[in-house]
Amino acid sequence: MTNRYDRFADEAFPSELEAFAFCAMVDTIRKAQGRDDPAAFEPGSPQRAQAEIDLIRDTLRMMGIDPDGSDLS
């Protein structure tokens, strides 16, 4: 049974909120470090491609995966 204080009985938060919070955390940390936001560059430009690669690598690191390590298959 769910009451007004326990809106999500089966899980702490819906996975959509967890994903949103994770993305917001990655974006906030990257901004604090002065890293480039891919959206700041023209689509298709080499600068945007590099910023997207950096974003993916940072996201992997936040997940505990070393993008330069041998743990990637």
N, C-alpha and C positions, 0 to 999 in steps of 0.2 A: 504494500500500500504506500502511496506517495502522499506526503502532506505538502503544505505550501512552503516549508523550509527545505524540503528534500525533493527538488524538482526532477532530478535525474537519479532514480533509484538504482538502476543497473550499473552505472558508471559514475565516476567523479564528475566528469564533464563529457559532453558529446565530442566525438573525434574531430568534428569540424571546428569546434572552439579550440581544441588542443592544437590543431594544425595552424589556425589563425594566430594563436599566441606564440607558437614556435617561430612563424614567419616574422611576426612583429619583433620578437627578441633578436633574431638574426639581423633584421634591418636596423634596429636600434644600436646594436653593438657595432655594426659596420659603419653607421653614420658617426658614432663617437670616435671611431678610429680614423675617420677622414677618408674612408674608401668610397670609390665611385658607385653611383646608383646607375644600373643599366638604362633606366628610363630617361636619364639625362642626355643620352646620346641618340643620334638618328638611327632608326631601324636599318639594319643591314650594314652599318659601318663597322670597321675593324675595332674601333674603340668600344662600341657596344658589345661586340662579340667577346672581347677580352674582359669587360666588366661582368658579363654573364658567366663566363668561365670562373672568374674570381668569386662570384656569388655562389656558384655551385660548390666550389672547393670549400668555401667558408661554411656552407650548410652541412657538407659532409663532416667537417671538423666538429661542428656543434653536435652532430649525431654520434660522435666518437669514432668516426672512420677517418683514417689517415689517407688522404687522396694520393700521397706519394709512397705509401707503404705497400707491402705485399698482400694486405688483407683484401684487396679488390680482385675479384675473379674475372 
